[in-house]
Amino acid sequence: MRAKTEPWMLVLMILVGAIIGSLIWSLVTPYLPEIFAKSLTVGTTGAPLTLDLGVVTFTAGLVLRVNIGSMLGMVIAFLIYRRM
């Protein structure tokens, strides 16, 4: 019998899987050919987005770096989630 799993748990597990996979990949990368060290960067890579309303200023920025390790971590986290 499977335990009831919530959708937010999937998001959390994929996020943790990506972080752990990225950390492990950064440790392994120096020993691999340079082609495996590439990563895809998406987001506000320059200055963060700033909205100045006079009284309040909102600043937001998000950078997502995806590499092979983070993708493997996300896949493994998803497989673990499916077995729960």
N, C-alpha and C positions, 0 to 999 in steps of 0.2 A: 504494500500500500504506500503510495507516494504522499509525502507531506505537502501541505498546501504552500505553494510558493507565490510570492507577490512579484509584480512587475518591477517594482523599485529595487528588489533584491537582484534581479538580472542586471539592471543598470549599474548597481554598486559592484557586483562581481566582475562585470566587464571592465569597469574603471580600475578596480584593483588589479585585475589581470593585466591590463595595459601598463600600469605603473610597474608592477613586478617584472613583466616581460621586458620593458624598456631598461630597467636597472640591470637585469641579467645580461641583456644584449650589449649594454655599454661596457660591461666587464669582459665580454667575449670578443667584441669588435677589434681590439688591437691585434688579435691573433689571426684574424681573417683577412682575405684580400679586400682592397679598398672599395670594391663594388658593393660589398655588403654593408658598408658604413653609411650609405646614402639614406636620407630620410626625407619625407615629404612634409613641408611646413605650410600650414594653412592658418590664416587669421590675421590679426593686426601686427604684422612683423615690424612695421615702422613705429610711429607714435600711436598711443592708445586713442580711442575715440573719446572726445571731450565735448560735453554739451553744457554751455554756460548760460544759465537762466537769470543771471544777475544776482539773485539771492542764494541760489543753490547751484553748485557745479557737479555734474555727474561725469565720472571718468570710468570707462570700461575698456578692457582689453582681454583678448583671448588668443592664445597661440596653441595650436595643436600640432605636435610633431609625431608623425607616424613612421615607425621603422619596422623591420621584419620581426624584431623581438616583441614589440607592442602588439603587432597583429597576431603572433603566435600566442601571446598571453591572453588576448581577447577570445581566441578560438578555444583555448583550453578552459577558460572560465565559463564559456557558453556550454561546453560539453559537460563540465561539472554541474552546472545549473540544470541541464537536462536530466541528469541522473538523480537529482534531489527529489 
